[in-house]
């Protein structure tokens, strides 16, 4: 009977999680500008449609990339994977 191990939280995963959060902030900044026409955190950013669109798309891409990296790290087999019974 094999027992699956829980994924371990590593520095690499936390590093990618920070990028994920930054992507969420950029995405939210662009989305709020399109919804309300005002800045979310930084006054004066974004200044127009192109800046808001760049924040929205850039944030989305950064979130997707970071989430993919986190999933890749979590599905890797552990380095000390010892098969019992063989």
PDB file with SEQRES, HELIX, SHEET and CRYST1 records, atoms N, CA, C and O in Angstrom:
SEQRES   1 A   86  UNK UNK UNK UNK UNK UNK UNK UNK UNK UNK UNK UNK UNK          
SEQRES   2 A   86  UNK UNK UNK UNK UNK UNK UNK UNK UNK UNK UNK UNK UNK          
SEQRES   3 A   86  UNK UNK UNK UNK UNK UNK UNK UNK UNK UNK UNK UNK UNK          
SEQRES   4 A   86  UNK UNK UNK UNK UNK UNK UNK UNK UNK UNK UNK UNK UNK          
SEQRES   5 A   86  UNK UNK UNK UNK UNK UNK UNK UNK UNK UNK UNK UNK UNK          
SEQRES   6 A   86  UNK UNK UNK UNK UNK UNK UNK UNK UNK UNK UNK UNK UNK          
SEQRES   7 A   86  UNK UNK UNK UNK UNK UNK UNK UNK                              
HELIX    1 AA1 UNK A   11  UNK A   36  1                                  26    
HELIX    2 AA2 UNK A   49  UNK A   75  1                                  27    
CRYST1    1.000    1.000    1.000  90.00  90.00  90.00 P 1           1          
ATOM      1  N   UNK A   1       0.843  -1.174   0.000  1.00  0.00           N  
ATOM      2  CA  UNK A   1       0.000   0.000   0.000  1.00  0.00           C  
ATOM      3  C   UNK A   1       0.893   1.244   0.000  1.00  0.00           C  
ATOM      4  O   UNK A   1       1.760   1.386   0.863  1.00  0.00           O  
ATOM      5  N   UNK A   2       0.688   2.124  -0.945  1.00  0.00           N  
ATOM      6  CA  UNK A   2       1.499   3.334  -1.006  1.00  0.00           C  
ATOM      7  C   UNK A   2       0.767   4.471  -0.310  1.00  0.00           C  
ATOM      8  O   UNK A   2      -0.458   4.588  -0.357  1.00  0.00           O  
ATOM      9  N   UNK A   3       1.553   5.281   0.319  1.00  0.00           N  
ATOM     10  CA  UNK A   3       1.004   6.415   1.043  1.00  0.00           C  
ATOM     11  C   UNK A   3       1.504   7.695   0.395  1.00  0.00           C  
ATOM     12  O   UNK A   3       2.712   7.904   0.279  1.00  0.00           O  
ATOM     13  N   UNK A   4       0.591   8.545  -0.025  1.00  0.00           N  
ATOM     14  CA  UNK A   4       1.019   9.779  -0.670  1.00  0.00           C  
ATOM     15  C   UNK A   4       1.424  10.798   0.392  1.00  0.00           C  
ATOM     16  O   UNK A   4       0.820  10.899   1.460  1.00  0.00           O  
ATOM     17  N   UNK A   5       2.457  11.537   0.059  1.00  0.00           N  
ATOM     18  CA  UNK A   5       2.934  12.559   0.978  1.00  0.00           C  
ATOM     19  C   UNK A   5       2.312  13.897   0.612  1.00  0.00           C  
ATOM     20  O   UNK A   5       2.008  14.163  -0.550  1.00  0.00           O  
ATOM     21  N   UNK A   6       2.133  14.721   1.616  1.00  0.00           N  
ATOM     22  CA  UNK A   6       1.627  16.070   1.374  1.00  0.00           C  
ATOM     23  C   UNK A   6       2.751  16.905   0.784  1.00  0.00           C  
ATOM     24  O   UNK A   6       3.913  16.732   1.154  1.00  0.00           O  
ATOM     25  N   UNK A   7       2.420  17.808  -0.129  1.00  0.00           N  
ATOM     26  CA  UNK A   7       3.453  18.686  -0.688  1.00  0.00           C  
ATOM     27  C   UNK A   7       4.059  19.560   0.407  1.00  0.00           C  
ATOM     28  O   UNK A   7       3.355  20.026   1.302  1.00  0.00           O  
ATOM     29  N   UNK A   8       5.343  19.773   0.327  1.00  0.00           N  
ATOM     30  CA  UNK A   8       6.044  20.593   1.302  1.00  0.00           C  
ATOM     31  C   UNK A   8       6.127  22.031   0.821  1.00  0.00           C  
ATOM     32  O   UNK A   8       6.380  22.283  -0.357  1.00  0.00           O  
ATOM     33  N   UNK A   9       5.915  22.972   1.729  1.00  0.00           N  
ATOM     34  CA  UNK A   9       6.072  24.378   1.408  1.00  0.00           C  
ATOM     35  C   UNK A   9       7.559  24.702   1.387  1.00  0.00           C  
ATOM     36  O   UNK A   9       8.257  24.521   2.385  1.00  0.00           O  
ATOM     37  N   UNK A  10       8.029  25.175   0.259  1.00  0.00           N  
ATOM     38  CA  UNK A  10       9.450  25.486   0.115  1.00  0.00           C  
ATOM     39  C   UNK A  10       9.621  26.986  -0.150  1.00  0.00           C  
ATOM     40  O   UNK A  10       8.652  27.702  -0.402  1.00  0.00           O  
ATOM     41  N   UNK A  11      10.854  27.433  -0.087  1.00  0.00           N  
ATOM     42  CA  UNK A  11      11.150  28.832  -0.392  1.00  0.00           C  
ATOM     43  C   UNK A  11      10.781  29.176  -1.829  1.00  0.00           C  
ATOM     44  O   UNK A  11      10.329  30.284  -2.118  1.00  0.00           O  
ATOM     45  N   UNK A  12      10.978  28.216  -2.723  1.00  0.00           N  
ATOM     46  CA  UNK A  12      10.639  28.429  -4.124  1.00  0.00           C  
ATOM     47  C   UNK A  12       9.147  28.675  -4.292  1.00  0.00           C  
ATOM     48  O   UNK A  12       8.747  29.570  -5.038  1.00  0.00           O  
ATOM     49  N   UNK A  13       8.330  27.902  -3.617  1.00  0.00           N  
ATOM     50  CA  UNK A  13       6.887  28.064  -3.700  1.00  0.00           C  
ATOM     51  C   UNK A  13       6.469  29.410  -3.108  1.00  0.00           C  
ATOM     52  O   UNK A  13       5.606  30.092  -3.660  1.00  0.00           O  
ATOM     53  N   UNK A  14       7.076  29.787  -1.994  1.00  0.00           N  
ATOM     54  CA  UNK A  14       6.754  31.087  -1.393  1.00  0.00           C  
ATOM     55  C   UNK A  14       7.187  32.228  -2.305  1.00  0.00           C  
ATOM     56  O   UNK A  14       6.497  33.243  -2.392  1.00  0.00           O  
ATOM     57  N   UNK A  15       8.316  32.074  -2.982  1.00  0.00           N  
ATOM     58  CA  UNK A  15       8.797  33.070  -3.930  1.00  0.00           C  
ATOM     59  C   UNK A  15       7.789  33.260  -5.060  1.00  0.00           C  
ATOM     60  O   UNK A  15       7.474  34.393  -5.423  1.00  0.00           O  
ATOM     61  N   UNK A  16       7.282  32.159  -5.618  1.00  0.00           N  
ATOM     62  CA  UNK A  16       6.288  32.244  -6.679  1.00  0.00           C  
ATOM     63  C   UNK A  16       4.960  32.799  -6.155  1.00  0.00           C  
ATOM     64  O   UNK A  16       4.236  33.469  -6.893  1.00  0.00           O  
ATOM     65  N   UNK A  17       4.636  32.523  -4.887  1.00  0.00           N  
ATOM     66  CA  UNK A  17       3.413  33.059  -4.298  1.00  0.00           C  
ATOM     67  C   UNK A  17       3.473  34.583  -4.199  1.00  0.00           C  
ATOM     68  O   UNK A  17       2.458  35.260  -4.360  1.00  0.00           O  
ATOM     69  N   UNK A  18       4.664  35.118  -3.935  1.00  0.00           N  
ATOM     70  CA  UNK A  18       4.818  36.574  -3.898  1.00  0.00           C  
ATOM     71  C   UNK A  18       4.537  37.161  -5.279  1.00  0.00           C  
ATOM     72  O   UNK A  18       3.859  38.182  -5.390  1.00  0.00           O  
ATOM     73  N   UNK A  19       5.047  36.529  -6.323  1.00  0.00           N  
ATOM     74  CA  UNK A  19       4.770  36.985  -7.682  1.00  0.00           C  
ATOM     75  C   UNK A  19       3.276  36.884  -7.990  1.00  0.00           C  
ATOM     76  O   UNK A  19       2.731  37.737  -8.690  1.00  0.00           O  
ATOM     77  N   UNK A  20       2.618  35.860  -7.478  1.00  0.00           N  
ATOM     78  CA  UNK A  20       1.192  35.699  -7.678  1.00  0.00           C  
ATOM     79  C   UNK A  20       0.428  36.862  -7.040  1.00  0.00           C  
ATOM     80  O   UNK A  20      -0.502  37.400  -7.642  1.00  0.00           O  
ATOM     81  N   UNK A  21       0.813  37.242  -5.844  1.00  0.00           N  
ATOM     82  CA  UNK A  21       0.159  38.354  -5.156  1.00  0.00           C  
ATOM     83  C   UNK A  21       0.404  39.665  -5.900  1.00  0.00           C  
ATOM     84  O   UNK A  21      -0.509  40.481  -6.035  1.00  0.00           O  
ATOM     85  N   UNK A  22       1.628  39.872  -6.382  1.00  0.00           N  
ATOM     86  CA  UNK A  22       1.933  41.083  -7.161  1.00  0.00           C  
ATOM     87  C   UNK A  22       1.068  41.118  -8.426  1.00  0.00           C  
ATOM     88  O   UNK A  22       0.557  42.173  -8.801  1.00  0.00           O  
ATOM     89  N   UNK A  23       0.909  39.982  -9.070  1.00  0.00           N  
ATOM     90  CA  UNK A  23       0.049  39.907 -10.244  1.00  0.00           C  
ATOM     91  C   UNK A  23      -1.395  40.236  -9.909  1.00  0.00           C  
ATOM     92  O   UNK A  23      -2.079  40.903 -10.685  1.00  0.00           O  
ATOM     93  N   UNK A  24      -1.861  39.771  -8.753  1.00  0.00           N  
ATOM     94  CA  UNK A  24      -3.231  40.082  -8.331  1.00  0.00           C  
ATOM     95  C   UNK A  24      -3.409  41.582  -8.103  1.00  0.00           C  
ATOM     96  O   UNK A  24      -4.439  42.149  -8.466  1.00  0.00           O  
ATOM     97  N   UNK A  25      -2.408  42.219  -7.505  1.00  0.00           N  
ATOM     98  CA  UNK A  25      -2.485  43.658  -7.251  1.00  0.00           C  
ATOM     99  C   UNK A  25      -2.521  44.428  -8.561  1.00  0.00           C  
ATOM    100  O   UNK A  25      -3.322  45.348  -8.720  1.00  0.00           O  
ATOM    101  N   UNK A  26      -1.653  44.056  -9.508  1.00  0.00           N  
ATOM    102  CA  UNK A  26      -1.666  44.730 -10.810  1.00  0.00           C  
ATOM    103  C   UNK A  26      -2.994  44.515 -11.532  1.00  0.00           C  
ATOM    104  O   UNK A  26      -3.555  45.451 -12.101  1.00  0.00           O  
ATOM    105  N   UNK A  27      -3.490  43.291 -11.505  1.00  0.00           N  
ATOM    106  CA  UNK A  27      -4.771  42.981 -12.150  1.00  0.00           C  
ATOM    107  C   UNK A  27      -5.895  43.807 -11.528  1.00  0.00           C  
ATOM    108  O   UNK A  27      -6.710  44.398 -12.236  1.00  0.00           O  
ATOM    109  N   UNK A  28      -5.927  43.841 -10.196  1.00  0.00           N  
ATOM    110  CA  UNK A  28      -6.965  44.604  -9.509  1.00  0.00           C  
ATOM    111  C   UNK A  28      -6.842  46.095  -9.799  1.00  0.00           C  
ATOM    112  O   UNK A  28      -7.853  46.785  -9.931  1.00  0.00           O  
ATOM    113  N   UNK A  29      -5.612  46.599  -9.898  1.00  0.00           N  
ATOM    114  CA  UNK A  29      -5.406  48.008 -10.215  1.00  0.00           C  
ATOM    115  C   UNK A  29      -6.003  48.356 -11.570  1.00  0.00           C  
ATOM    116  O   UNK A  29      -6.712  49.354 -11.705  1.00  0.00           O  
ATOM    117  N   UNK A  30      -5.717  47.535 -12.569  1.00  0.00           N  
ATOM    118  CA  UNK A  30      -6.280  47.776 -13.897  1.00  0.00           C  
ATOM    119  C   UNK A  30      -7.786  47.623 -13.914  1.00  0.00           C  
ATOM    120  O   UNK A  30      -8.484  48.411 -14.552  1.00  0.00           O  
ATOM    121  N   UNK A  31      -8.300  46.607 -13.213  1.00  0.00           N  
ATOM    122  CA  UNK A  31      -9.745  46.365 -13.198  1.00  0.00           C  
ATOM    123  C   UNK A  31     -10.492  47.508 -12.510  1.00  0.00           C  
ATOM    124  O   UNK A  31     -11.547  47.931 -12.983  1.00  0.00           O  
ATOM    125  N   UNK A  32      -9.954  48.007 -11.401  1.00  0.00           N  
ATOM    126  CA  UNK A  32     -10.611  49.112 -10.689  1.00  0.00           C  
ATOM    127  C   UNK A  32     -10.588  50.367 -11.547  1.00  0.00           C  
ATOM    128  O   UNK A  32     -11.558  51.125 -11.558  1.00  0.00           O  
ATOM    129  N   UNK A  33      -9.499  50.597 -12.264  1.00  0.00           N  
ATOM    130  CA  UNK A  33      -9.447  51.785 -13.117  1.00  0.00           C  
ATOM    131  C   UNK A  33     -10.524  51.703 -14.194  1.00  0.00           C  
ATOM    132  O   UNK A  33     -11.180  52.701 -14.493  1.00  0.00           O  
ATOM    133  N   UNK A  34     -10.710  50.514 -14.781  1.00  0.00           N  
ATOM    134  CA  UNK A  34     -11.751  50.371 -15.803  1.00  0.00           C  
ATOM    135  C   UNK A  34     -13.154  50.471 -15.193  1.00  0.00           C  
ATOM    136  O   UNK A  34     -14.065  50.990 -15.838  1.00  0.00           O  
ATOM    137  N   UNK A  35     -13.338  49.986 -13.972  1.00  0.00           N  
ATOM    138  CA  UNK A  35     -14.660  49.998 -13.348  1.00  0.00           C  
ATOM    139  C   UNK A  35     -15.040  51.381 -12.813  1.00  0.00           C  
ATOM    140  O   UNK A  35     -16.169  51.837 -12.995  1.00  0.00           O  
ATOM    141  N   UNK A  36     -14.086  52.041 -12.151  1.00  0.00           N  
ATOM    142  CA  UNK A  36     -14.400  53.306 -11.478  1.00  0.00           C  
ATOM    143  C   UNK A  36     -13.671  54.507 -12.054  1.00  0.00           C  
ATOM    144  O   UNK A  36     -14.052  55.648 -11.789  1.00  0.00           O  
ATOM    145  N   UNK A  37     -12.631  54.268 -12.834  1.00  0.00           N  
ATOM    146  CA  UNK A  37     -11.853  55.378 -13.379  1.00  0.00           C  
ATOM    147  C   UNK A  37     -10.929  56.024 -12.385  1.00  0.00           C  
ATOM    148  O   UNK A  37     -10.509  57.165 -12.579  1.00  0.00           O  
ATOM    149  N   UNK A  38     -10.599  55.313 -11.313  1.00  0.00           N  
ATOM    150  CA  UNK A  38      -9.702  55.860 -10.293  1.00  0.00           C  
ATOM    151  C   UNK A  38      -8.649  54.833  -9.904  1.00  0.00           C  
ATOM    152  O   UNK A  38      -8.795  53.636 -10.151  1.00  0.00           O  
ATOM    153  N   UNK A  39      -7.582  55.337  -9.287  1.00  0.00           N  
ATOM    154  CA  UNK A  39      -6.470  54.474  -8.888  1.00  0.00           C  
ATOM    155  C   UNK A  39      -6.860  53.629  -7.682  1.00  0.00           C  
ATOM    156  O   UNK A  39      -7.716  54.017  -6.888  1.00  0.00           O  
ATOM    157  N   UNK A  40      -6.224  52.478  -7.557  1.00  0.00           N  
ATOM    158  CA  UNK A  40      -6.507  51.589  -6.434  1.00  0.00           C  
ATOM    159  C   UNK A  40      -5.586  51.897  -5.258  1.00  0.00           C  
ATOM    160  O   UNK A  40      -6.066  52.224  -4.172  1.00  0.00           O  
ATOM    161  N   UNK A  41      -4.274  51.799  -5.454  1.00  0.00           N  
ATOM    162  CA  UNK A  41      -3.302  52.012  -4.372  1.00  0.00           C  
ATOM    163  C   UNK A  41      -2.433  53.245  -4.587  1.00  0.00           C  
ATOM    164  O   UNK A  41      -2.287  54.078  -3.692  1.00  0.00           O  
ATOM    165  N   UNK A  42      -1.861  53.351  -5.774  1.00  0.00           N  
ATOM    166  CA  UNK A  42      -0.914  54.425  -6.064  1.00  0.00           C  
ATOM    167  C   UNK A  42      -1.656  55.556  -6.768  1.00  0.00           C  
ATOM    168  O   UNK A  42      -2.167  55.363  -7.871  1.00  0.00           O  
ATOM    169  N   UNK A  43      -1.722  56.727  -6.150  1.00  0.00           N  
ATOM    170  CA  UNK A  43      -2.412  57.850  -6.808  1.00  0.00           C  
ATOM    171  C   UNK A  43      -1.766  58.183  -8.157  1.00  0.00           C  
ATOM    172  O   UNK A  43      -0.547  58.325  -8.254  1.00  0.00           O  
ATOM    173  N   UNK A  44      -2.573  58.300  -9.161  1.00  0.00           N  
ATOM    174  CA  UNK A  44      -2.066  58.639 -10.485  1.00  0.00           C  
ATOM    175  C   UNK A  44      -1.614  57.448 -11.316  1.00  0.00           C  
ATOM    176  O   UNK A  44      -1.124  57.639 -12.429  1.00  0.00           O  
ATOM    177  N   UNK A  45      -1.761  56.225 -10.815  1.00  0.00           N  
ATOM    178  CA  UNK A  45      -1.418  55.045 -11.612  1.00  0.00           C  
ATOM    179  C   UNK A  45      -2.616  54.125 -11.650  1.00  0.00           C  
ATOM    180  O   UNK A  45      -3.128  53.776 -10.587  1.00  0.00           O  
ATOM    181  N   UNK A  46      -3.070  53.733 -12.749  1.00  0.00           N  
ATOM    182  CA  UNK A  46      -2.680  54.092 -14.106  1.00  0.00           C  
ATOM    183  C   UNK A  46      -3.254  55.454 -14.505  1.00  0.00           C  
ATOM    184  O   UNK A  46      -4.258  55.912 -13.959  1.00  0.00           O  
ATOM    185  N   UNK A  47      -2.598  56.073 -15.455  1.00  0.00           N  
ATOM    186  CA  UNK A  47      -3.010  57.414 -15.861  1.00  0.00           C  
ATOM    187  C   UNK A  47      -4.016  57.396 -17.005  1.00  0.00           C  
ATOM    188  O   UNK A  47      -4.690  58.396 -17.254  1.00  0.00           O  
ATOM    189  N   UNK A  48      -4.121  56.290 -17.687  1.00  0.00           N  
ATOM    190  CA  UNK A  48      -5.047  56.239 -18.820  1.00  0.00           C  
ATOM    191  C   UNK A  48      -5.411  54.811 -19.169  1.00  0.00           C  
ATOM    192  O   UNK A  48      -5.078  53.866 -18.453  1.00  0.00           O  
ATOM    193  N   UNK A  49      -6.099  54.682 -20.282  1.00  0.00           N  
ATOM    194  CA  UNK A  49      -6.582  53.382 -20.722  1.00  0.00           C  
ATOM    195  C   UNK A  49      -5.445  52.414 -21.009  1.00  0.00           C  
ATOM    196  O   UNK A  49      -5.519  51.238 -20.651  1.00  0.00           O  
ATOM    197  N   UNK A  50      -4.393  52.906 -21.656  1.00  0.00           N  
ATOM    198  CA  UNK A  50      -3.284  52.004 -21.999  1.00  0.00           C  
ATOM    199  C   UNK A  50      -2.569  51.496 -20.748  1.00  0.00           C  
ATOM    200  O   UNK A  50      -2.199  50.324 -20.684  1.00  0.00           O  
ATOM    201  N   UNK A  51      -2.373  52.350 -19.768  1.00  0.00           N  
ATOM    202  CA  UNK A  51      -1.751  51.932 -18.514  1.00  0.00           C  
ATOM    203  C   UNK A  51      -2.605  50.933 -17.765  1.00  0.00           C  
ATOM    204  O   UNK A  51      -2.097  49.960 -17.207  1.00  0.00           O  
ATOM    205  N   UNK A  52      -3.906  51.177 -17.757  1.00  0.00           N  
ATOM    206  CA  UNK A  52      -4.823  50.257 -17.085  1.00  0.00           C  
ATOM    207  C   UNK A  52      -4.867  48.912 -17.802  1.00  0.00           C  
ATOM    208  O   UNK A  52      -4.900  47.858 -17.167  1.00  0.00           O  
ATOM    209  N   UNK A  53      -4.866  48.959 -19.125  1.00  0.00           N  
ATOM    210  CA  UNK A  53      -4.868  47.719 -19.897  1.00  0.00           C  
ATOM    211  C   UNK A  53      -3.565  46.939 -19.686  1.00  0.00           C  
ATOM    212  O   UNK A  53      -3.581  45.714 -19.568  1.00  0.00           O  
ATOM    213  N   UNK A  54      -2.447  47.654 -19.639  1.00  0.00           N  
ATOM    214  CA  UNK A  54      -1.156  47.001 -19.384  1.00  0.00           C  
ATOM    215  C   UNK A  54      -1.136  46.373 -17.994  1.00  0.00           C  
ATOM    216  O   UNK A  54      -0.644  45.257 -17.824  1.00  0.00           O  
ATOM    217  N   UNK A  55      -1.669  47.082 -16.997  1.00  0.00           N  
ATOM    218  CA  UNK A  55      -1.722  46.533 -15.637  1.00  0.00           C  
ATOM    219  C   UNK A  55      -2.627  45.312 -15.583  1.00  0.00           C  
ATOM    220  O   UNK A  55      -2.297  44.320 -14.933  1.00  0.00           O  
ATOM    221  N   UNK A  56      -3.765  45.379 -16.263  1.00  0.00           N  
ATOM    222  CA  UNK A  56      -4.718  44.274 -16.266  1.00  0.00           C  
ATOM    223  C   UNK A  56      -4.124  43.028 -16.923  1.00  0.00           C  
ATOM    224  O   UNK A  56      -4.144  41.942 -16.344  1.00  0.00           O  
ATOM    225  N   UNK A  57      -3.601  43.193 -18.127  1.00  0.00           N  
ATOM    226  CA  UNK A  57      -3.050  42.050 -18.871  1.00  0.00           C  
ATOM    227  C   UNK A  57      -1.761  41.551 -18.216  1.00  0.00           C  
ATOM    228  O   UNK A  57      -1.563  40.345 -18.069  1.00  0.00           O  
ATOM    229  N   UNK A  58      -0.890  42.474 -17.825  1.00  0.00           N  
ATOM    230  CA  UNK A  58       0.357  42.071 -17.168  1.00  0.00           C  
ATOM    231  C   UNK A  58       0.102  41.337 -15.871  1.00  0.00           C  
ATOM    232  O   UNK A  58       0.760  40.339 -15.580  1.00  0.00           O  
ATOM    233  N   UNK A  59      -0.854  41.824 -15.084  1.00  0.00           N  
ATOM    234  CA  UNK A  59      -1.203  41.147 -13.836  1.00  0.00           C  
ATOM    235  C   UNK A  59      -1.761  39.764 -14.073  1.00  0.00           C  
ATOM    236  O   UNK A  59      -1.431  38.820 -13.354  1.00  0.00           O  
ATOM    237  N   UNK A  60      -2.612  39.642 -15.088  1.00  0.00           N  
ATOM    238  CA  UNK A  60      -3.178  38.331 -15.413  1.00  0.00           C  
ATOM    239  C   UNK A  60      -2.095  37.347 -15.838  1.00  0.00           C  
ATOM    240  O   UNK A  60      -2.071  36.203 -15.386  1.00  0.00           O  
ATOM    241  N   UNK A  61      -1.203  37.800 -16.708  1.00  0.00           N  
ATOM    242  CA  UNK A  61      -0.113  36.921 -17.152  1.00  0.00           C  
ATOM    243  C   UNK A  61       0.803  36.529 -15.998  1.00  0.00           C  
ATOM    244  O   UNK A  61       1.231  35.379 -15.908  1.00  0.00           O  
ATOM    245  N   UNK A  62       1.105  37.477 -15.118  1.00  0.00           N  
ATOM    246  CA  UNK A  62       1.964  37.182 -13.971  1.00  0.00           C  
ATOM    247  C   UNK A  62       1.295  36.190 -13.029  1.00  0.00           C  
ATOM    248  O   UNK A  62       1.954  35.294 -12.502  1.00  0.00           O  
ATOM    249  N   UNK A  63      -0.007  36.342 -12.815  1.00  0.00           N  
ATOM    250  CA  UNK A  63      -0.733  35.390 -11.964  1.00  0.00           C  
ATOM    251  C   UNK A  63      -0.726  33.984 -12.563  1.00  0.00           C  
ATOM    252  O   UNK A  63      -0.486  33.004 -11.857  1.00  0.00           O  
ATOM    253  N   UNK A  64      -0.990  33.891 -13.861  1.00  0.00           N  
ATOM    254  CA  UNK A  64      -1.014  32.578 -14.512  1.00  0.00           C  
ATOM    255  C   UNK A  64       0.351  31.913 -14.476  1.00  0.00           C  
ATOM    256  O   UNK A  64       0.462  30.716 -14.208  1.00  0.00           O  
ATOM    257  N   UNK A  65       1.403  32.702 -14.752  1.00  0.00           N  
ATOM    258  CA  UNK A  65       2.757  32.151 -14.726  1.00  0.00           C  
ATOM    259  C   UNK A  65       3.116  31.657 -13.322  1.00  0.00           C  
ATOM    260  O   UNK A  65       3.637  30.553 -13.161  1.00  0.00           O  
ATOM    261  N   UNK A  66       2.833  32.482 -12.307  1.00  0.00           N  
ATOM    262  CA  UNK A  66       3.179  32.106 -10.935  1.00  0.00           C  
ATOM    263  C   UNK A  66       2.388  30.877 -10.482  1.00  0.00           C  
ATOM    264  O   UNK A  66       2.938  29.991  -9.829  1.00  0.00           O  
ATOM    265  N   UNK A  67       1.116  30.823 -10.821  1.00  0.00           N  
ATOM    266  CA  UNK A  67       0.308  29.658 -10.435  1.00  0.00           C  
ATOM    267  C   UNK A  67       0.820  28.390 -11.103  1.00  0.00           C  
ATOM    268  O   UNK A  67       0.841  27.328 -10.481  1.00  0.00           O  
ATOM    269  N   UNK A  68       1.231  28.490 -12.363  1.00  0.00           N  
ATOM    270  CA  UNK A  68       1.783  27.323 -13.059  1.00  0.00           C  
ATOM    271  C   UNK A  68       3.089  26.867 -12.403  1.00  0.00           C  
ATOM    272  O   UNK A  68       3.329  25.668 -12.264  1.00  0.00           O  
ATOM    273  N   UNK A  69       3.919  27.810 -12.005  1.00  0.00           N  
ATOM    274  CA  UNK A  69       5.183  27.459 -11.344  1.00  0.00           C  
ATOM    275  C   UNK A  69       4.924  26.805  -9.983  1.00  0.00           C  
ATOM    276  O   UNK A  69       5.608  25.851  -9.612  1.00  0.00           O  
ATOM    277  N   UNK A  70       3.942  27.314  -9.246  1.00  0.00           N  
ATOM    278  CA  UNK A  70       3.601  26.718  -7.952  1.00  0.00           C  
ATOM    279  C   UNK A  70       3.108  25.289  -8.143  1.00  0.00           C  
ATOM    280  O   UNK A  70       3.522  24.385  -7.417  1.00  0.00           O  
ATOM    281  N   UNK A  71       2.225  25.082  -9.117  1.00  0.00           N  
ATOM    282  CA  UNK A  71       1.733  23.728  -9.381  1.00  0.00           C  
ATOM    283  C   UNK A  71       2.852  22.795  -9.811  1.00  0.00           C  
ATOM    284  O   UNK A  71       2.893  21.637  -9.395  1.00  0.00           O  
ATOM    285  N   UNK A  72       3.763  23.294 -10.645  1.00  0.00           N  
ATOM    286  CA  UNK A  72       4.903  22.482 -11.088  1.00  0.00           C  
ATOM    287  C   UNK A  72       5.759  22.047  -9.898  1.00  0.00           C  
ATOM    288  O   UNK A  72       6.198  20.899  -9.827  1.00  0.00           O  
ATOM    289  N   UNK A  73       5.991  22.967  -8.972  1.00  0.00           N  
ATOM    290  CA  UNK A  73       6.789  22.630  -7.792  1.00  0.00           C  
ATOM    291  C   UNK A  73       6.068  21.636  -6.887  1.00  0.00           C  
ATOM    292  O   UNK A  73       6.698  20.775  -6.273  1.00  0.00           O  
ATOM    293  N   UNK A  74       4.747  21.762  -6.808  1.00  0.00           N  
ATOM    294  CA  UNK A  74       4.006  20.894  -5.899  1.00  0.00           C  
ATOM    295  C   UNK A  74       3.846  19.468  -6.423  1.00  0.00           C  
ATOM    296  O   UNK A  74       3.704  18.534  -5.634  1.00  0.00           O  
ATOM    297  N   UNK A  75       3.868  19.291  -7.748  1.00  0.00           N  
ATOM    298  CA  UNK A  75       3.709  17.933  -8.267  1.00  0.00           C  
ATOM    299  C   UNK A  75       5.035  17.205  -8.437  1.00  0.00           C  
ATOM    300  O   UNK A  75       5.055  16.016  -8.753  1.00  0.00           O  
ATOM    301  N   UNK A  76       6.143  17.913  -8.229  1.00  0.00           N  
ATOM    302  CA  UNK A  76       7.445  17.243  -8.299  1.00  0.00           C  
ATOM    303  C   UNK A  76       7.531  16.194  -7.194  1.00  0.00           C  
ATOM    304  O   UNK A  76       7.106  16.441  -6.066  1.00  0.00           O  
ATOM    305  N   UNK A  77       8.080  15.023  -7.518  1.00  0.00           N  
ATOM    306  CA  UNK A  77       8.274  14.043  -6.449  1.00  0.00           C  
ATOM    307  C   UNK A  77       9.360  14.528  -5.499  1.00  0.00           C  
ATOM    308  O   UNK A  77      10.317  15.173  -5.927  1.00  0.00           O  
ATOM    309  N   UNK A  78       9.217  14.221  -4.213  1.00  0.00           N  
ATOM    310  CA  UNK A  78      10.239  14.651  -3.261  1.00  0.00           C  
ATOM    311  C   UNK A  78      11.607  14.055  -3.596  1.00  0.00           C  
ATOM    312  O   UNK A  78      11.696  12.967  -4.165  1.00  0.00           O  
ATOM    313  N   UNK A  79      12.652  14.766  -3.245  1.00  0.00           N  
ATOM    314  CA  UNK A  79      14.012  14.319  -3.559  1.00  0.00           C  
ATOM    315  C   UNK A  79      14.387  13.053  -2.780  1.00  0.00           C  
ATOM    316  O   UNK A  79      15.184  12.245  -3.258  1.00  0.00           O  
ATOM    317  N   UNK A  80      13.821  12.879  -1.597  1.00  0.00           N  
ATOM    318  CA  UNK A  80      14.134  11.702  -0.783  1.00  0.00           C  
ATOM    319  C   UNK A  80      13.047  10.637  -0.885  1.00  0.00           C  
ATOM    320  O   UNK A  80      12.699   9.997   0.108  1.00  0.00           O  
ATOM    321  N   UNK A  81      12.518  10.452  -2.083  1.00  0.00           N  
ATOM    322  CA  UNK A  81      11.459   9.484  -2.329  1.00  0.00           C  
ATOM    323  C   UNK A  81      12.050   8.078  -2.285  1.00  0.00           C  
ATOM    324  O   UNK A  81      12.754   7.677  -3.212  1.00  0.00           O  
ATOM    325  N   UNK A  82      11.776   7.330  -1.230  1.00  0.00           N  
ATOM    326  CA  UNK A  82      12.284   5.959  -1.069  1.00  0.00           C  
ATOM    327  C   UNK A  82      11.113   5.017  -1.259  1.00  0.00           C  
ATOM    328  O   UNK A  82      10.107   5.109  -0.555  1.00  0.00           O  
ATOM    329  N   UNK A  83      11.249   4.111  -2.213  1.00  0.00           N  
ATOM    330  CA  UNK A  83      10.193   3.143  -2.436  1.00  0.00           C  
ATOM    331  C   UNK A  83      10.378   1.987  -1.471  1.00  0.00           C  
ATOM    332  O   UNK A  83      11.424   1.339  -1.438  1.00  0.00           O  
ATOM    333  N   UNK A  84       9.344   1.746  -0.691  1.00  0.00           N  
ATOM    334  CA  UNK A  84       9.409   0.670   0.271  1.00  0.00           C  
ATOM    335  C   UNK A  84       9.011  -0.658  -0.377  1.00  0.00           C  
ATOM    336  O   UNK A  84       8.155  -0.698  -1.260  1.00  0.00           O  
ATOM    337  N   UNK A  85       9.625  -1.706   0.061  1.00  0.00           N  
ATOM    338  CA  UNK A  85       9.281  -3.030  -0.415  1.00  0.00           C  
ATOM    339  C   UNK A  85      10.022  -3.464  -1.667  1.00  0.00           C  
ATOM    340  O   UNK A  85       9.724  -4.530  -2.205  1.00  0.00           O  
ATOM    341  N   UNK A  86      10.954  -2.696  -2.141  1.00  0.00           N  
ATOM    342  CA  UNK A  86      11.703  -3.087  -3.345  1.00  0.00           C  
ATOM    343  C   UNK A  86      13.162  -3.098  -3.045  1.00  0.00           C  
ATOM    344  O   UNK A  86      13.971  -3.400  -3.922  1.00  0.00           O  
TER     345      UNK A  86                                                      
END                                                                             
